[in-house]
Amino acid sequence: KNPFGSAVKAYPFNFDAPERLAASLKGVSVLYNTYWVRFNHASFSHQSAVENTLTLFKAAKEAGAERIVHVSITNPSEDSPLEYFNGKARLERALRELGLSYAILRPTVLFGKEDILINNIAWMLRKFPFFGVFGDGAYRLQPIYVDDLAKLAVEQGKNRENVIINAIGPETFGYRELVEMIGAAIGASRPIISLPPALGYLAGSLVGKVVGDVLITREEIKGLMADLLYVDAPPAGATRLSDWARQNAHWLGSRYASELARRKDRRRAYGSSKI
């Protein structure tokens, strides 16, 4: 079901039927692309996400779209051993070579009412007597508020200049510092323990099995620890995570946000998780 009712008309992606996909894009002047997958799974993969996005780009061009606003990631590289980052880089190159006007937005971590990472850090702080970080926890993140990213995307949809923007928020946190801030904001400060990455992954896998989800992946740990979620650039968003966390402390982390549950039944997962 379409949660927006008659205000927004929803179509299936039809990646396996490009002609129908192109037909559904007829009359579209700007395509805003947020499609991607967080990790490899039995029912989806980074490689299929790359192939599907290439199909989407070609369909948009065939349909007569003038511009594509594409959400990527900071520090993409086709030389990266991490599929998330090299897949995003391949798509950026394909978009640059497509022949349409484009804006590429490169966020790090998103936060907002329906985010996963920030919420689940808060959930674990509420549930457990301590919190483990991978290594020293000094690697950095620059979270951006989802509404700020949406505003930036809409603004870029009005332009026709080809641009690449590091879509980062106004605050930079070390990962340990981020956890400390969230704990203080929700009134659940916990001792923070440095763990070897392999042990941290094992602990995350065990929690994932309990909640029926993928809490963290090896690739995500490597990307974090390689400082790939940090860039030396001016902020593109104005909302501070530290302020937002305090303002929303009454509900932040009260429920676990499941990536897999959202893929199976989005309406139920967004509204009824009670883990």
C-alpha positions as CSV (number, residue, x, y, z in Angstrom):
1,K,0.0,0.0,0.0
2,N,1.1,3.6,-0.7
3,P,1.3,5.5,2.6
4,F,1.1,8.8,0.8
5,G,-2.3,8.0,-0.7
6,S,-3.3,9.9,-3.9
7,A,-0.5,12.6,-3.3
8,V,2.2,10.3,-4.7
9,K,1.6,7.7,-7.3
10,A,3.7,4.5,-6.7
11,Y,5.0,2.2,-9.4
12,P,7.0,-1.1,-9.1
13,F,10.7,-0.8,-10.0
14,N,10.4,-3.3,-12.9
15,F,14.1,-3.8,-13.1
16,D,13.5,-7.0,-15.1
17,A,11.3,-5.2,-17.5
18,P,13.2,-2.0,-18.5
19,E,10.5,-0.9,-21.1
20,R,7.8,-0.8,-18.3
21,L,10.3,1.0,-16.0
22,A,10.9,3.6,-18.7
23,A,7.2,3.9,-19.3
24,S,6.5,4.6,-15.6
25,L,9.1,7.5,-15.8
26,K,7.5,9.2,-18.7
27,G,6.9,12.9,-17.9
28,V,9.5,12.9,-15.1
29,S,11.9,15.8,-15.3
30,V,14.0,14.9,-12.3
31,L,14.7,11.4,-10.9
32,Y,15.7,11.3,-7.2
33,N,17.5,8.0,-6.7
34,T,17.9,6.7,-3.1
35,Y,17.8,3.0,-4.1
36,W,20.5,0.8,-2.6
37,V,21.2,-2.1,-0.2
38,R,23.2,-1.9,3.0
39,F,24.7,-5.4,2.8
40,N,24.7,-8.7,0.9
41,H,22.0,-11.1,1.7
42,A,20.4,-14.2,0.3
43,S,17.7,-12.1,-1.4
44,F,19.7,-9.0,-2.4
45,S,23.3,-8.0,-3.0
46,H,25.4,-5.0,-3.8
47,Q,26.1,-6.4,-7.3
48,S,22.4,-6.7,-8.0
49,A,21.8,-3.2,-6.6
50,V,24.5,-1.8,-9.0
51,E,22.9,-3.6,-12.0
52,N,19.4,-2.5,-11.0
53,T,20.5,1.2,-10.6
54,L,22.2,1.1,-14.0
55,T,18.9,-0.1,-15.5
56,L,17.1,2.7,-13.7
57,F,19.5,5.3,-15.0
58,K,19.1,4.1,-18.6
59,A,15.3,4.0,-18.2
60,A,15.3,7.6,-16.9
61,K,17.3,8.7,-20.0
62,E,15.0,6.8,-22.3
63,A,11.9,8.3,-20.7
64,G,13.3,11.9,-21.3
65,A,14.3,12.8,-17.8
66,E,16.5,16.0,-17.6
67,R,18.4,15.4,-14.4
68,I,19.2,12.7,-11.8
69,V,19.8,13.5,-8.2
70,H,21.6,10.5,-6.9
71,V,22.4,9.6,-3.2
72,S,25.9,8.0,-3.0
73,I,28.3,7.8,0.0
74,T,31.4,9.7,1.2
75,N,34.8,8.4,-0.2
76,P,33.6,6.1,-2.9
77,S,36.3,4.4,-4.9
78,E,36.4,1.8,-7.6
79,D,39.6,0.5,-6.0
80,S,38.0,-0.1,-2.6
81,P,37.9,-3.7,-1.5
82,L,34.6,-2.9,0.2
83,E,31.6,-3.6,-2.2
84,Y,29.5,-0.8,-0.7
85,F,32.1,1.9,-1.6
86,N,33.3,0.5,-4.9
87,G,29.7,-0.1,-6.0
88,K,28.8,3.5,-5.3
89,A,31.8,4.6,-7.2
90,R,30.9,2.6,-10.3
91,L,27.4,4.1,-10.2
92,E,28.9,7.7,-9.9
93,R,31.0,7.0,-13.0
94,A,28.1,5.6,-14.9
95,L,26.0,8.7,-14.0
96,R,28.7,11.1,-15.1
97,E,28.9,9.3,-18.4
98,L,25.2,9.0,-19.0
99,G,24.8,12.3,-20.7
100,L,22.1,13.7,-18.4
101,S,22.5,16.6,-15.9
102,Y,23.3,15.2,-12.4
103,A,23.8,16.0,-8.8
104,I,25.6,13.4,-6.7
105,L,25.0,13.7,-2.9
106,R,27.5,11.9,-0.6
107,P,26.1,11.5,2.9
108,T,27.8,9.5,5.7
109,V,25.3,8.5,8.3
110,L,21.6,9.6,8.3
111,F,19.6,10.3,11.4
112,G,15.9,11.0,11.9
113,K,12.7,9.4,13.0
114,E,13.2,6.2,11.0
115,D,17.0,5.8,11.0
116,I,18.7,2.6,11.9
117,L,22.2,3.2,13.1
118,I,21.6,6.0,15.6
119,N,18.4,4.4,16.9
120,N,20.0,1.0,17.4
121,I,23.0,2.5,19.2
122,A,20.5,4.0,21.6
123,W,18.6,0.7,21.8
124,M,21.7,-1.2,22.8
125,L,22.6,1.5,25.4
126,R,19.1,1.0,26.9
127,K,19.3,-2.8,26.9
128,F,22.9,-3.6,27.9
129,P,25.1,-2.7,30.9
130,F,28.1,-1.7,28.7
131,F,28.8,-0.8,25.1
132,G,31.6,-2.2,23.0
133,V,33.4,-0.2,20.2
134,F,35.7,-1.6,17.6
135,G,39.3,-0.8,18.4
136,D,39.8,2.6,19.9
137,G,36.6,4.1,18.6
138,A,38.5,7.2,17.3
139,Y,37.3,6.9,13.7
140,R,34.9,9.7,12.7
141,L,31.4,10.2,11.4
142,Q,29.5,13.3,10.3
143,P,25.8,12.5,10.6
144,I,23.3,14.5,8.6
145,Y,19.6,14.9,9.4
146,V,17.4,13.2,6.9
147,D,15.2,16.2,6.4
148,D,18.3,18.3,5.6
149,L,19.4,15.8,3.0
150,A,15.9,15.8,1.5
151,K,15.9,19.6,1.4
152,L,19.4,19.5,-0.3
153,A,18.1,17.0,-2.9
154,V,15.1,19.1,-3.7
155,E,17.2,22.2,-4.1
156,Q,19.5,20.3,-6.4
157,G,16.6,19.1,-8.5
158,K,15.9,22.7,-9.4
159,N,19.4,23.2,-10.9
160,R,21.0,21.8,-14.0
161,E,24.7,22.2,-13.1
162,N,26.6,19.0,-12.6
163,V,27.7,18.8,-9.0
164,I,29.1,16.4,-6.4
165,I,28.3,17.4,-2.8
166,N,29.6,15.9,0.4
167,A,26.3,15.9,2.2
168,I,27.5,16.0,5.8
169,G,26.1,17.4,9.0
170,P,27.6,20.2,11.1
171,E,29.1,17.9,13.8
172,T,32.0,15.5,13.6
173,F,32.1,12.7,16.2
174,G,34.6,10.0,16.9
175,Y,32.6,6.8,17.2
176,R,33.3,6.5,20.9
177,E,32.3,10.1,21.3
178,L,29.1,9.5,19.4
179,V,28.1,6.7,21.7
180,E,28.9,8.8,24.8
181,M,26.8,11.6,23.4
182,I,23.8,9.4,22.7
183,G,24.0,7.7,26.1
184,A,24.0,11.1,27.9
185,A,21.1,12.4,25.7
186,I,18.8,9.5,26.5
187,G,19.9,9.1,30.2
188,A,21.6,5.7,29.6
189,S,25.3,6.4,29.8
190,R,27.2,3.1,30.0
191,P,30.9,2.1,30.3
192,I,32.4,1.9,26.8
193,I,34.8,-1.0,26.2
194,S,37.3,-1.3,23.3
195,L,37.0,-4.6,21.6
196,P,39.1,-6.3,18.8
197,P,37.1,-5.9,15.6
198,A,36.6,-9.7,15.3
199,L,35.2,-9.9,18.8
200,G,33.0,-6.9,18.2
201,Y,31.7,-8.5,15.0
202,L,30.9,-11.7,16.9
203,A,29.0,-9.9,19.6
204,G,27.1,-7.9,16.9
205,S,26.3,-11.2,15.1
206,L,24.9,-12.7,18.4
207,V,22.7,-9.7,19.0
208,G,21.6,-9.9,15.3
209,K,20.5,-13.5,15.7
210,V,18.4,-12.6,18.8
211,V,16.6,-9.8,17.0
212,G,16.4,-11.6,13.6
213,D,18.4,-9.0,11.8
214,V,21.9,-8.0,10.6
215,L,23.2,-5.6,13.2
216,I,26.6,-5.0,11.7
217,T,28.8,-6.5,9.0
218,R,32.5,-7.0,8.6
219,E,32.5,-4.5,5.7
220,E,30.7,-1.9,7.8
221,I,33.3,-2.3,10.6
222,K,36.2,-2.0,8.1
223,G,34.6,1.1,6.5
224,L,34.1,2.7,9.9
225,M,37.7,2.0,11.0
226,A,39.1,3.2,7.7
227,D,37.6,6.6,8.4
228,L,35.5,6.4,5.2
229,L,32.6,8.2,6.9
230,Y,34.6,11.4,7.3
231,V,35.5,14.1,4.8
232,D,37.2,17.4,5.2
233,A,34.4,19.6,3.8
234,P,31.9,22.2,4.9
235,P,28.6,20.9,6.2
236,A,25.6,20.7,3.9
237,G,23.1,20.3,6.7
238,A,22.4,22.6,9.7
239,T,20.7,20.2,12.2
240,R,22.9,19.0,15.0
241,L,22.6,15.4,16.0
242,S,23.4,16.3,19.6
243,D,20.4,18.7,19.8
244,W,18.1,16.3,17.9
245,A,19.0,13.4,20.2
246,R,18.2,15.4,23.3
247,Q,14.9,16.6,21.8
248,N,13.9,13.1,20.9
249,A,15.3,11.2,23.9
250,H,11.9,10.0,25.1
251,W,11.6,7.6,22.2
252,L,15.1,7.3,20.7
253,G,16.2,3.6,21.0
254,S,12.9,2.5,22.7
255,R,12.4,0.0,19.9
256,Y,14.9,-1.9,17.7
257,A,14.9,-0.8,14.1
258,S,15.2,-3.9,11.8
259,E,16.7,-3.7,8.3
260,L,15.4,-7.1,7.3
261,A,11.9,-6.6,8.8
262,R,11.5,-3.4,6.8
263,R,12.3,-5.3,3.6
264,K,9.7,-7.9,4.4
265,D,6.8,-5.7,5.6
266,R,7.7,-2.0,5.8
267,R,4.4,-0.8,7.3
268,R,4.5,-3.4,10.1
269,A,8.3,-2.9,10.8
270,Y,8.1,0.9,11.0
271,G,5.1,0.8,13.4
272,S,5.1,-2.2,15.6
273,S,8.5,-3.5,16.6
274,K,8.5,-4.2,20.3
275,I,11.8,-5.9,20.8
